[in-house]
Amino acid sequence: MSEVRAAILYCPFCAEEDLHPVEQHGGWECRSCLRVFSVKVLGLAARAASLSATDARRQS
Ligand SMILES: [Zn+2]
């Protein structure tokens, strides 16, 4: 999995596009609503997890 973050296109709070990376927090600053936020991966969807489990069984 790539370590490089893809750019976020829209602010999740105000939907404006004036976003700038905030390196010391690994987050994003919206210069429209002035919120600073980060995007966190919580895990994989159940469907993706079951598909990779199926692949692991096939390979063993
Ligand atoms: Zn915003």
N, CA, C, O and the ligand as a Tripos MOL2 file, in Angstrom:
@<TRIPOS>MOLECULE
protein
  241   239    61     0     0
PROTEIN
NO_CHARGES

@<TRIPOS>ATOM
      1 N           0.8490   -1.1970    0.0000 N.3       1 MET1
      2 CA          0.0000    0.0000    0.0000 C.3       1 MET1
      3 C           0.8860    1.2490    0.0000 C.2       1 MET1
      4 O           1.8920    1.3000    0.7080 O.2       1 MET1
      5 N           0.5210    2.2270   -0.7730 N.am      2 SER2
      6 CA          1.3480    3.4220   -0.9210 C.3       2 SER2
      7 C           1.3220    4.2770    0.3350 C.2       2 SER2
      8 O           0.2860    4.4030    0.9870 O.2       2 SER2
      9 N           2.4600    4.8620    0.6700 N.am      3 GLU3
     10 CA          2.5340    5.7690    1.8080 C.3       3 GLU3
     11 C           2.1610    7.1920    1.4070 C.2       3 GLU3
     12 O           1.9160    8.0330    2.2710 O.2       3 GLU3
     13 N           2.1170    7.4640    0.1260 N.am      4 VAL4
     14 CA          1.8380    8.8190   -0.3410 C.3       4 VAL4
     15 C           0.3370    9.0630   -0.2820 C.2       4 VAL4
     16 O          -0.4610    8.2810   -0.7970 O.2       4 VAL4
     17 N          -0.0220   10.1650    0.3570 N.am      5 ARG5
     18 CA         -1.4370   10.5020    0.4540 C.3       5 ARG5
     19 C          -1.9070   11.1350   -0.8390 C.2       5 ARG5
     20 O          -1.2190   11.9820   -1.4090 O.2       5 ARG5
     21 N          -3.0480   10.7360   -1.2920 N.am      6 ALA6
     22 CA         -3.6770   11.4310   -2.4030 C.3       6 ALA6
     23 C          -4.2820   12.7320   -1.8750 C.2       6 ALA6
     24 O          -4.7370   12.8010   -0.7340 O.2       6 ALA6
     25 N          -4.2790   13.7350   -2.7060 N.am      7 ALA7
     26 CA         -4.8340   15.0190   -2.2840 C.3       7 ALA7
     27 C          -6.3440   14.9160   -2.1200 C.2       7 ALA7
     28 O          -7.0330   14.2770   -2.9150 O.2       7 ALA7
     29 N          -6.8350   15.5570   -1.0760 N.am      8 ILE8
     30 CA         -8.2770   15.6550   -0.8780 C.3       8 ILE8
     31 C          -8.7920   16.8030   -1.7450 C.2       8 ILE8
     32 O          -8.1800   17.8700   -1.7900 O.2       8 ILE8
     33 N          -9.8820   16.5950   -2.4100 N.am      9 LEU9
     34 CA        -10.3690   17.5910   -3.3620 C.3       9 LEU9
     35 C         -11.3280   18.5890   -2.7370 C.2       9 LEU9
     36 O         -11.3750   19.7480   -3.1490 O.2       9 LEU9
     37 N         -12.0980   18.1450   -1.7380 N.am     10 TYR10
     38 CA        -13.1100   19.0240   -1.1480 C.3      10 TYR10
     39 C         -13.0520   18.9330    0.3720 C.2      10 TYR10
     40 O         -12.8140   17.8630    0.9340 O.2      10 TYR10
     41 N         -13.2700   20.0630    1.0260 N.am     11 CYS11
     42 CA        -13.3630   20.0750    2.4760 C.3      11 CYS11
     43 C         -14.6000   19.2780    2.8990 C.2      11 CYS11
     44 O         -15.6880   19.5190    2.3760 O.2      11 CYS11
     45 N         -14.4530   18.3200    3.8500 N.am     12 PRO12
     46 CA        -15.6230   17.5420    4.2840 C.3      12 PRO12
     47 C         -16.5940   18.3450    5.1370 C.2      12 PRO12
     48 O         -17.6930   17.8730    5.4260 O.2      12 PRO12
     49 N         -16.2120   19.5410    5.5410 N.am     13 PHE13
     50 CA        -17.0800   20.3520    6.4120 C.3      13 PHE13
     51 C         -17.8420   21.4210    5.6420 C.2      13 PHE13
     52 O         -19.0250   21.6480    5.8970 O.2      13 PHE13
     53 N         -17.1630   22.0860    4.6920 N.am     14 CYS14
     54 CA        -17.8410   23.1640    3.9820 C.3      14 CYS14
     55 C         -17.8610   22.9370    2.4650 C.2      14 CYS14
     56 O         -18.4680   23.7160    1.7300 O.2      14 CYS14
     57 N         -17.1970   21.8670    1.9940 N.am     15 ALA15
     58 CA        -17.2060   21.4630    0.5900 C.3      15 ALA15
     59 C         -16.4700   22.4320   -0.3370 C.2      15 ALA15
     60 O         -16.5940   22.3370   -1.5580 O.2      15 ALA15
     61 N         -15.7120   23.3540    0.2350 N.am     16 GLU16
     62 CA        -14.8850   24.2180   -0.6060 C.3      16 GLU16
     63 C         -13.6130   23.4720   -1.0220 C.2      16 GLU16
     64 O         -13.2850   22.4260   -0.4630 O.2      16 GLU16
     65 N         -12.9100   24.0210   -2.0030 N.am     17 GLU17
     66 CA        -11.7350   23.3450   -2.5580 C.3      17 GLU17
     67 C         -10.4180   23.9890   -2.1250 C.2      17 GLU17
     68 O          -9.3620   23.6220   -2.6390 O.2      17 GLU17
     69 N         -10.4590   24.9310   -1.2010 N.am     18 ASP18
     70 CA         -9.2600   25.6820   -0.8200 C.3      18 ASP18
     71 C          -8.5090   24.9490    0.2910 C.2      18 ASP18
     72 O          -8.3890   25.4580    1.4060 O.2      18 ASP18
     73 N          -8.0020   23.7480   -0.0170 N.am     19 LEU19
     74 CA         -7.3440   22.9020    0.9720 C.3      19 LEU19
     75 C          -5.8380   22.9360    0.7810 C.2      19 LEU19
     76 O          -5.3350   22.9740   -0.3420 O.2      19 LEU19
     77 N          -5.1180   22.9220    1.9190 N.am     20 HIS20
     78 CA         -3.6570   22.9470    1.8860 C.3      20 HIS20
     79 C          -3.1280   21.9570    2.9100 C.2      20 HIS20
     80 O          -3.6590   21.8800    4.0170 O.2      20 HIS20
     81 N          -2.0810   21.1870    2.5620 N.am     21 PRO21
     82 CA         -1.5520   20.2150    3.5240 C.3      21 PRO21
     83 C          -0.9350   20.8810    4.7350 C.2      21 PRO21
     84 O          -0.3020   21.9310    4.6210 O.2      21 PRO21
     85 N          -1.1200   20.2650    5.9050 N.am     22 VAL22
     86 CA         -0.5060   20.7210    7.1540 C.3      22 VAL22
     87 C           0.4750   19.6270    7.5520 C.2      22 VAL22
     88 O           0.0800   18.6090    8.1200 O.2      22 VAL22
     89 N           1.7510   19.8360    7.2550 N.am     23 GLU23
     90 CA          2.7100   18.7440    7.3640 C.3      23 GLU23
     91 C           2.9250   18.2950    8.8030 C.2      23 GLU23
     92 O           3.0700   17.0960    9.0400 O.2      23 GLU23
     93 N           2.9520   19.2090    9.7800 N.am     24 GLN24
     94 CA          3.2940   18.7890   11.1300 C.3      24 GLN24
     95 C           2.1950   17.9430   11.7580 C.2      24 GLN24
     96 O           2.4470   17.2650   12.7550 O.2      24 GLN24
     97 N           0.9930   17.9610   11.2090 N.am     25 HIS25
     98 CA         -0.0790   17.1310   11.7290 C.3      25 HIS25
     99 C          -0.4690   16.0340   10.7440 C.2      25 HIS25
    100 O          -1.3050   15.1880   11.0600 O.2      25 HIS25
    101 N           0.1270   16.0410    9.5590 N.am     26 GLY26
    102 CA         -0.3010   15.0990    8.5360 C.3      26 GLY26
    103 C          -1.7280   15.3300    8.1150 C.2      26 GLY26
    104 O          -2.4180   14.4010    7.6930 O.2      26 GLY26
    105 N          -2.1710   16.5570    8.2250 N.am     27 GLY27
    106 CA         -3.5700   16.8370    7.9490 C.3      27 GLY27
    107 C          -3.7480   17.8810    6.8640 C.2      27 GLY27
    108 O          -2.8590   18.1250    6.0480 O.2      27 GLY27
    109 N          -4.9070   18.4820    6.8800 N.am     28 TRP28
    110 CA         -5.2880   19.4510    5.8610 C.3      28 TRP28
    111 C          -5.8930   20.6760    6.5180 C.2      28 TRP28
    112 O          -6.5910   20.5970    7.5290 O.2      28 TRP28
    113 N          -5.5970   21.8090    5.9040 N.am     29 GLU29
    114 CA         -6.1770   23.0590    6.3750 C.3      29 GLU29
    115 C          -7.1300   23.5790    5.3130 C.2      29 GLU29
    116 O          -6.7620   23.6960    4.1440 O.2      29 GLU29
    117 N          -8.3310   23.8840    5.7120 N.am     30 CYS30
    118 CA         -9.2900   24.5080    4.8000 C.3      30 CYS30
    119 C          -9.2360   26.0080    5.0310 C.2      30 CYS30
    120 O          -9.5320   26.4850    6.1260 O.2      30 CYS30
    121 N          -8.8630   26.7440    4.0070 N.am     31 ARG31
    122 CA         -8.7490   28.1970    4.1640 C.3      31 ARG31
    123 C         -10.0780   28.9000    3.9140 C.2      31 ARG31
    124 O         -10.1520   30.1290    3.9430 O.2      31 ARG31
    125 N         -11.1080   28.1310    3.6720 N.am     32 SER32
    126 CA        -12.4370   28.7180    3.5580 C.3      32 SER32
    127 C         -13.1230   28.7570    4.9230 C.2      32 SER32
    128 O         -13.5980   29.8100    5.3500 O.2      32 SER32
    129 N         -13.1770   27.6020    5.6170 N.am     33 CYS33
    130 CA        -13.8270   27.5680    6.9400 C.3      33 CYS33
    131 C         -12.8070   27.5380    8.0670 C.2      33 CYS33
    132 O         -13.1900   27.5530    9.2370 O.2      33 CYS33
    133 N         -11.4950   27.4960    7.7410 N.am     34 LEU34
    134 CA        -10.3860   27.5610    8.6960 C.3      34 LEU34
    135 C         -10.2950   26.3320    9.5960 C.2      34 LEU34
    136 O          -9.6230   26.3760   10.6260 O.2      34 LEU34
    137 N         -10.9530   25.2470    9.2300 N.am     35 ARG35
    138 CA        -10.7980   24.0100    9.9920 C.3      35 ARG35
    139 C          -9.4990   23.3210    9.5870 C.2      35 ARG35
    140 O          -9.0930   23.3830    8.4260 O.2      35 ARG35
    141 N          -8.8480   22.6630   10.5510 N.am     36 VAL36
    142 CA         -7.7030   21.7930   10.2830 C.3      36 VAL36
    143 C          -8.1280   20.3860   10.6660 C.2      36 VAL36
    144 O          -8.6160   20.1630   11.7740 O.2      36 VAL36
    145 N          -7.9480   19.4450    9.7680 N.am     37 PHE37
    146 CA         -8.4550   18.0920   10.0200 C.3      37 PHE37
    147 C          -7.5150   17.0780    9.3810 C.2      37 PHE37
    148 O          -6.6650   17.4280    8.5630 O.2      37 PHE37
    149 N          -7.6830   15.8230    9.7660 N.am     38 SER38
    150 CA         -6.9360   14.7360    9.1500 C.3      38 SER38
    151 C          -7.9140   13.6600    8.7070 C.2      38 SER38
    152 O          -9.0520   13.5990    9.1730 O.2      38 SER38
    153 N          -7.4500   12.8160    7.7990 N.am     39 VAL39
    154 CA         -8.2490   11.6940    7.3260 C.3      39 VAL39
    155 C          -7.5990   10.4220    7.8430 C.2      39 VAL39
    156 O          -6.4140   10.1890    7.6060 O.2      39 VAL39
    157 N          -8.3520    9.6120    8.5330 N.am     40 LYS40
    158 CA         -7.8180    8.4150    9.1640 C.3      40 LYS40
    159 C          -8.4900    7.1790    8.5790 C.2      40 LYS40
    160 O          -9.7100    7.1290    8.4190 O.2      40 LYS40
    161 N          -7.6710    6.1890    8.2650 N.am     41 VAL41
    162 CA         -8.2050    4.9040    7.8070 C.3      41 VAL41
    163 C          -8.6170    4.0970    9.0260 C.2      41 VAL41
    164 O          -7.8000    3.8530    9.9140 O.2      41 VAL41
    165 N          -9.8810    3.6780    9.0770 N.am     42 LEU42
    166 CA        -10.3770    2.9070   10.2060 C.3      42 LEU42
    167 C         -10.2330    1.4140    9.9850 C.2      42 LEU42
    168 O         -10.2790    0.6380   10.9400 O.2      42 LEU42
    169 N         -10.0600    0.9990    8.7320 N.am     43 GLY43
    170 CA         -9.9410   -0.4170    8.4180 C.3      43 GLY43
    171 C         -10.4930   -0.6700    7.0420 C.2      43 GLY43
    172 O         -10.7920    0.2620    6.2950 O.2      43 GLY43
    173 N         -10.6250   -1.9190    6.7130 N.am     44 LEU44
    174 CA        -11.1690   -2.2870    5.4230 C.3      44 LEU44
    175 C         -12.6230   -2.6970    5.5850 C.2      44 LEU44
    176 O         -13.0350   -3.1910    6.6350 O.2      44 LEU44
    177 N         -13.3800   -2.4840    4.5400 N.am     45 ALA45
    178 CA        -14.7680   -2.9270    4.5580 C.3      45 ALA45
    179 C         -14.8210   -4.4420    4.6870 C.2      45 ALA45
    180 O         -13.9030   -5.1440    4.2630 O.2      45 ALA45
    181 N         -15.8950   -4.9340    5.2730 N.am     46 ALA46
    182 CA        -16.0290   -6.3720    5.5070 C.3      46 ALA46
    183 C         -15.8980   -7.1540    4.2050 C.2      46 ALA46
    184 O         -15.3160   -8.2390    4.1860 O.2      46 ALA46
    185 N         -16.4290   -6.6150    3.1330 N.am     47 ARG47
    186 CA        -16.3640   -7.3180    1.8560 C.3      47 ARG47
    187 C         -14.9190   -7.4740    1.3900 C.2      47 ARG47
    188 O         -14.5290   -8.5510    0.9380 O.2      47 ARG47
    189 N         -14.1090   -6.3900    1.4970 N.am     48 ALA48
    190 CA        -12.7130   -6.4610    1.0860 C.3      48 ALA48
    191 C         -11.9520   -7.4410    1.9650 C.2      48 ALA48
    192 O         -11.1050   -8.1820    1.4660 O.2      48 ALA48
    193 N         -12.2370   -7.4610    3.2640 N.am     49 ALA49
    194 CA        -11.5520   -8.3710    4.1850 C.3      49 ALA49
    195 C         -11.8730   -9.8210    3.8480 C.2      49 ALA49
    196 O         -10.9860  -10.6720    3.8990 O.2      49 ALA49
    197 N         -13.1230  -10.1180    3.5040 N.am     50 SER50
    198 CA        -13.4760  -11.5060    3.1910 C.3      50 SER50
    199 C         -12.8710  -11.9300    1.8550 C.2      50 SER50
    200 O         -12.5060  -13.0920    1.6810 O.2      50 SER50
    201 N         -12.7620  -10.9900    0.9060 N.am     51 LEU51
    202 CA        -12.1280  -11.3280   -0.3660 C.3      51 LEU51
    203 C         -10.6580  -11.6630   -0.1720 C.2      51 LEU51
    204 O         -10.1710  -12.6280   -0.7610 O.2      51 LEU51
    205 N          -9.9300  -10.8870    0.6460 N.am     52 SER52
    206 CA         -8.5080  -11.1740    0.8390 C.3      52 SER52
    207 C          -8.3370  -12.4690    1.6410 C.2      52 SER52
    208 O          -7.3570  -13.1870    1.4400 O.2      52 SER52
    209 N          -9.2650  -12.7770    2.5390 N.am     53 ALA53
    210 CA         -9.2010  -14.0400    3.2750 C.3      53 ALA53
    211 C          -9.3600  -15.2160    2.3120 C.2      53 ALA53
    212 O          -8.6920  -16.2400    2.4550 O.2      53 ALA53
    213 N         -10.2570  -15.0590    1.3250 N.am     54 THR54
    214 CA        -10.4490  -16.0930    0.3200 C.3      54 THR54
    215 C          -9.1690  -16.2840   -0.4890 C.2      54 THR54
    216 O          -8.7770  -17.4170   -0.7700 O.2      54 THR54
    217 N          -8.5180  -15.1850   -0.8650 N.am     55 ASP55
    218 CA         -7.2730  -15.2760   -1.6130 C.3      55 ASP55
    219 C          -6.2060  -16.0010   -0.7940 C.2      55 ASP55
    220 O          -5.4580  -16.8130   -1.3400 O.2      55 ASP55
    221 N          -6.1260  -15.7200    0.5000 N.am     56 ALA56
    222 CA         -5.1090  -16.3480    1.3520 C.3      56 ALA56
    223 C          -5.3360  -17.8550    1.4210 C.2      56 ALA56
    224 O          -4.3830  -18.6340    1.4300 O.2      56 ALA56
    225 N          -6.6060  -18.2590    1.4700 N.am     57 ARG57
    226 CA         -6.8870  -19.7060    1.5180 C.3      57 ARG57
    227 C          -6.5030  -20.3850    0.2130 C.2      57 ARG57
    228 O          -6.0040  -21.5100    0.2080 O.2      57 ARG57
    229 N          -6.7480  -19.6720   -0.9240 N.am     58 ARG58
    230 CA         -6.3880  -20.2580   -2.2120 C.3      58 ARG58
    231 C          -4.8730  -20.4480   -2.3380 C.2      58 ARG58
    232 O          -4.4150  -21.4390   -2.9070 O.2      58 ARG58
    233 N          -4.0970  -19.4920   -1.8040 N.am     59 GLN59
    234 CA         -2.6520  -19.5500   -1.9790 C.3      59 GLN59
    235 C          -1.9970  -20.5830   -1.0800 C.2      59 GLN59
    236 O          -0.8840  -21.0210   -1.3700 O.2      59 GLN59
    237 N          -2.6480  -20.9860   -0.0010 N.am     60 SER60
    238 CA         -2.0030  -21.9410    0.9080 C.3      60 SER60
    239 C          -2.3600  -23.3810    0.5450 C.2      60 SER60
    240 O          -1.9050  -24.3150    1.2050 O.2      60 SER60
    241 ZN        -13.8740   23.9730    4.8800 Zn       61 ZN61
@<TRIPOS>BOND
     1     1     2 1
     2     2     3 1
     3     3     4 2
     4     3     5 am
     5     5     6 1
     6     6     7 1
     7     7     8 2
     8     7     9 am
     9     9    10 1
    10    10    11 1
    11    11    12 2
    12    11    13 am
    13    13    14 1
    14    14    15 1
    15    15    16 2
    16    15    17 am
    17    17    18 1
    18    18    19 1
    19    19    20 2
    20    19    21 am
    21    21    22 1
    22    22    23 1
    23    23    24 2
    24    23    25 am
    25    25    26 1
    26    26    27 1
    27    27    28 2
    28    27    29 am
    29    29    30 1
    30    30    31 1
    31    31    32 2
    32    31    33 am
    33    33    34 1
    34    34    35 1
    35    35    36 2
    36    35    37 am
    37    37    38 1
    38    38    39 1
    39    39    40 2
    40    39    41 am
    41    41    42 1
    42    42    43 1
    43    43    44 2
    44    43    45 am
    45    45    46 1
    46    46    47 1
    47    47    48 2
    48    47    49 am
    49    49    50 1
    50    50    51 1
    51    51    52 2
    52    51    53 am
    53    53    54 1
    54    54    55 1
    55    55    56 2
    56    55    57 am
    57    57    58 1
    58    58    59 1
    59    59    60 2
    60    59    61 am
    61    61    62 1
    62    62    63 1
    63    63    64 2
    64    63    65 am
    65    65    66 1
    66    66    67 1
    67    67    68 2
    68    67    69 am
    69    69    70 1
    70    70    71 1
    71    71    72 2
    72    71    73 am
    73    73    74 1
    74    74    75 1
    75    75    76 2
    76    75    77 am
    77    77    78 1
    78    78    79 1
    79    79    80 2
    80    79    81 am
    81    81    82 1
    82    82    83 1
    83    83    84 2
    84    83    85 am
    85    85    86 1
    86    86    87 1
    87    87    88 2
    88    87    89 am
    89    89    90 1
    90    90    91 1
    91    91    92 2
    92    91    93 am
    93    93    94 1
    94    94    95 1
    95    95    96 2
    96    95    97 am
    97    97    98 1
    98    98    99 1
    99    99   100 2
   100    99   101 am
   101   101   102 1
   102   102   103 1
   103   103   104 2
   104   103   105 am
   105   105   106 1
   106   106   107 1
   107   107   108 2
   108   107   109 am
   109   109   110 1
   110   110   111 1
   111   111   112 2
   112   111   113 am
   113   113   114 1
   114   114   115 1
   115   115   116 2
   116   115   117 am
   117   117   118 1
   118   118   119 1
   119   119   120 2
   120   119   121 am
   121   121   122 1
   122   122   123 1
   123   123   124 2
   124   123   125 am
   125   125   126 1
   126   126   127 1
   127   127   128 2
   128   127   129 am
   129   129   130 1
   130   130   131 1
   131   131   132 2
   132   131   133 am
   133   133   134 1
   134   134   135 1
   135   135   136 2
   136   135   137 am
   137   137   138 1
   138   138   139 1
   139   139   140 2
   140   139   141 am
   141   141   142 1
   142   142   143 1
   143   143   144 2
   144   143   145 am
   145   145   146 1
   146   146   147 1
   147   147   148 2
   148   147   149 am
   149   149   150 1
   150   150   151 1
   151   151   152 2
   152   151   153 am
   153   153   154 1
   154   154   155 1
   155   155   156 2
   156   155   157 am
   157   157   158 1
   158   158   159 1
   159   159   160 2
   160   159   161 am
   161   161   162 1
   162   162   163 1
   163   163   164 2
   164   163   165 am
   165   165   166 1
   166   166   167 1
   167   167   168 2
   168   167   169 am
   169   169   170 1
   170   170   171 1
   171   171   172 2
   172   171   173 am
   173   173   174 1
   174   174   175 1
   175   175   176 2
   176   175   177 am
   177   177   178 1
   178   178   179 1
   179   179   180 2
   180   179   181 am
   181   181   182 1
   182   182   183 1
   183   183   184 2
   184   183   185 am
   185   185   186 1
   186   186   187 1
   187   187   188 2
   188   187   189 am
   189   189   190 1
   190   190   191 1
   191   191   192 2
   192   191   193 am
   193   193   194 1
   194   194   195 1
   195   195   196 2
   196   195   197 am
   197   197   198 1
   198   198   199 1
   199   199   200 2
   200   199   201 am
   201   201   202 1
   202   202   203 1
   203   203   204 2
   204   203   205 am
   205   205   206 1
   206   206   207 1
   207   207   208 2
   208   207   209 am
   209   209   210 1
   210   210   211 1
   211   211   212 2
   212   211   213 am
   213   213   214 1
   214   214   215 1
   215   215   216 2
   216   215   217 am
   217   217   218 1
   218   218   219 1
   219   219   220 2
   220   219   221 am
   221   221   222 1
   222   222   223 1
   223   223   224 2
   224   223   225 am
   225   225   226 1
   226   226   227 1
   227   227   228 2
   228   227   229 am
   229   229   230 1
   230   230   231 1
   231   231   232 2
   232   231   233 am
   233   233   234 1
   234   234   235 1
   235   235   236 2
   236   235   237 am
   237   237   238 1
   238   238   239 1
   239   239   240 2
@<TRIPOS>SUBSTRUCTURE
     1 MET1         2 RESIDUE 1 A MET
     2 SER2         6 RESIDUE 1 A SER
     3 GLU3        10 RESIDUE 1 A GLU
     4 VAL4        14 RESIDUE 1 A VAL
     5 ARG5        18 RESIDUE 1 A ARG
     6 ALA6        22 RESIDUE 1 A ALA
     7 ALA7        26 RESIDUE 1 A ALA
     8 ILE8        30 RESIDUE 1 A ILE
     9 LEU9        34 RESIDUE 1 A LEU
    10 TYR10       38 RESIDUE 1 A TYR
    11 CYS11       42 RESIDUE 1 A CYS
    12 PRO12       46 RESIDUE 1 A PRO
    13 PHE13       50 RESIDUE 1 A PHE
    14 CYS14       54 RESIDUE 1 A CYS
    15 ALA15       58 RESIDUE 1 A ALA
    16 GLU16       62 RESIDUE 1 A GLU
    17 GLU17       66 RESIDUE 1 A GLU
    18 ASP18       70 RESIDUE 1 A ASP
    19 LEU19       74 RESIDUE 1 A LEU
    20 HIS20       78 RESIDUE 1 A HIS
    21 PRO21       82 RESIDUE 1 A PRO
    22 VAL22       86 RESIDUE 1 A VAL
    23 GLU23       90 RESIDUE 1 A GLU
    24 GLN24       94 RESIDUE 1 A GLN
    25 HIS25       98 RESIDUE 1 A HIS
    26 GLY26      102 RESIDUE 1 A GLY
    27 GLY27      106 RESIDUE 1 A GLY
    28 TRP28      110 RESIDUE 1 A TRP
    29 GLU29      114 RESIDUE 1 A GLU
    30 CYS30      118 RESIDUE 1 A CYS
    31 ARG31      122 RESIDUE 1 A ARG
    32 SER32      126 RESIDUE 1 A SER
    33 CYS33      130 RESIDUE 1 A CYS
    34 LEU34      134 RESIDUE 1 A LEU
    35 ARG35      138 RESIDUE 1 A ARG
    36 VAL36      142 RESIDUE 1 A VAL
    37 PHE37      146 RESIDUE 1 A PHE
    38 SER38      150 RESIDUE 1 A SER
    39 VAL39      154 RESIDUE 1 A VAL
    40 LYS40      158 RESIDUE 1 A LYS
    41 VAL41      162 RESIDUE 1 A VAL
    42 LEU42      166 RESIDUE 1 A LEU
    43 GLY43      170 RESIDUE 1 A GLY
    44 LEU44      174 RESIDUE 1 A LEU
    45 ALA45      178 RESIDUE 1 A ALA
    46 ALA46      182 RESIDUE 1 A ALA
    47 ARG47      186 RESIDUE 1 A ARG
    48 ALA48      190 RESIDUE 1 A ALA
    49 ALA49      194 RESIDUE 1 A ALA
    50 SER50      198 RESIDUE 1 A SER
    51 LEU51      202 RESIDUE 1 A LEU
    52 SER52      206 RESIDUE 1 A SER
    53 ALA53      210 RESIDUE 1 A ALA
    54 THR54      214 RESIDUE 1 A THR
    55 ASP55      218 RESIDUE 1 A ASP
    56 ALA56      222 RESIDUE 1 A ALA
    57 ARG57      226 RESIDUE 1 A ARG
    58 ARG58      230 RESIDUE 1 A ARG
    59 GLN59      234 RESIDUE 1 A GLN
    60 SER60      238 RESIDUE 1 A SER
    61 ZN61       241 GROUP 0 **** ****
